[in-house]
Amino acid sequence: MADYYINIFLDNEKSKKIEDAGLADQVKEISGKKAIQVGLTQKEHKKICKSFPNITTDSSNACVLPEEAENTLMGFVLNMRTLDVMKAAIMKLYNPLAGKEIRSKLH
């Protein structure tokens, strides 16, 4: 079981893609909306929070990514046909320099 989750809320188009990928049984209802949940370890969650400092985690240890990052994650889910994609997706989503000022040693 994962420590944290990323919720991807599904519109009709995303629902169809999830069904076509054979993942319809993974769809849940969260706050009255259809969604899938991608599991994260605590370490992966820390990296996501570092890359996206405005993310908030709710009481069920779930968060929602900004649209561009969510689309990237959704691409991994559809290509790999599983929700167990964070080991691969974190490489695309994690930006260790997020929020840091770029400094130069040139003077």
BATORSE-953349 format. One record per residue (C-alpha): x, y, z; chain. Coordinates in steps of 0.5 Angstrom, whole numbers, m for minus. Layout:
BEGIN
DOKOL      c1      c2      c3   mol
DOKOL       X       Y       Z     A
...
This chain:
BEGIN
DOKOL      c1      c2      c3   mol
DOKOL       0       0       0     A
DOKOL       2       7      m2     A
DOKOL       4      12       3     A
DOKOL       1      18      m1     A
DOKOL      m3      19      m7     A
DOKOL      m4      23     m13     A
DOKOL     m11      24     m15     A
DOKOL     m12      25     m23     A
DOKOL     m19      27     m24     A
DOKOL     m23      24     m30     A
DOKOL     m27      28     m35     A
DOKOL     m30      24     m41     A
DOKOL     m24      23     m45     A
DOKOL     m19      21     m40     A
DOKOL     m24      16     m37     A
DOKOL     m25      13     m44     A
DOKOL     m17      13     m45     A
DOKOL     m17       9     m38     A
DOKOL     m22       4     m40     A
DOKOL     m18       3     m47     A
DOKOL     m12       2     m43     A
DOKOL     m16      m4     m39     A
DOKOL     m16       0     m32     A
DOKOL     m23       1     m31     A
DOKOL     m23      m3     m25     A
DOKOL     m18       2     m22     A
DOKOL     m23       8     m22     A
DOKOL     m25      11     m16     A
DOKOL     m30      16     m14     A
DOKOL     m27      22     m10     A
DOKOL     m31      28      m8     A
DOKOL     m37      26     m13     A
DOKOL     m32      25     m19     A
DOKOL     m29      20     m22     A
DOKOL     m21      19     m21     A
DOKOL     m15      14     m21     A
DOKOL     m10      14     m15     A
DOKOL      m3      14     m17     A
DOKOL       1      11     m11     A
DOKOL       7      15      m8     A
DOKOL      12      13      m3     A
DOKOL      14      18       2     A
DOKOL      21      19      m1     A
DOKOL      17      20      m8     A
DOKOL      12      25      m4     A
DOKOL      18      29      m2     A
DOKOL      21      30      m9     A
DOKOL      14      32     m12     A
DOKOL      13      37      m6     A
DOKOL      20      40      m7     A
DOKOL      18      40     m15     A
DOKOL      11      43     m14     A
DOKOL      11      47      m7     A
DOKOL       4      50      m8     A
DOKOL       1      43      m8     A
DOKOL      m3      41      m2     A
DOKOL      m4      34       1     A
DOKOL     m11      33       4     A
DOKOL     m13      29      10     A
DOKOL     m13      22       6     A
DOKOL      m5      24       4     A
DOKOL      m7      25      m3     A
DOKOL      m6      31      m8     A
DOKOL      m7      34     m15     A
DOKOL      m1      36     m19     A
DOKOL      m1      42     m24     A
DOKOL      m4      40     m31     A
DOKOL       2      40     m35     A
DOKOL       5      35     m29     A
DOKOL      m2      31     m29     A
DOKOL      m2      30     m37     A
DOKOL       5      27     m36     A
DOKOL       3      22     m31     A
DOKOL      m3      20     m34     A
DOKOL       2      19     m41     A
DOKOL       6      14     m36     A
DOKOL      m1      11     m34     A
DOKOL      m3      10     m41     A
DOKOL       3       8     m44     A
DOKOL       5       3     m38     A
DOKOL      m2       0     m37     A
DOKOL      m2       1     m30     A
DOKOL      m2       6     m24     A
DOKOL       5       3     m21     A
DOKOL       9       8     m25     A
DOKOL      12      13     m20     A
DOKOL      19      10     m20     A
DOKOL      19      12     m28     A
DOKOL      15      18     m28     A
DOKOL      19      21     m22     A
DOKOL      25      22     m27     A
DOKOL      20      27     m31     A
DOKOL      16      30     m26     A
DOKOL      22      31     m20     A
DOKOL      26      38     m21     A
DOKOL      31      38     m16     A
DOKOL      32      46     m17     A
DOKOL      25      48     m17     A
DOKOL      24      54     m13     A
DOKOL      32      55     m12     A
DOKOL      35      61     m15     A
DOKOL      40      60     m20     A
DOKOL      47      63     m18     A
DOKOL      53      63     m22     A
DOKOL      61      63     m20     A
DOKOL      62      68     m26     A
DOKOL      65      75     m23     A
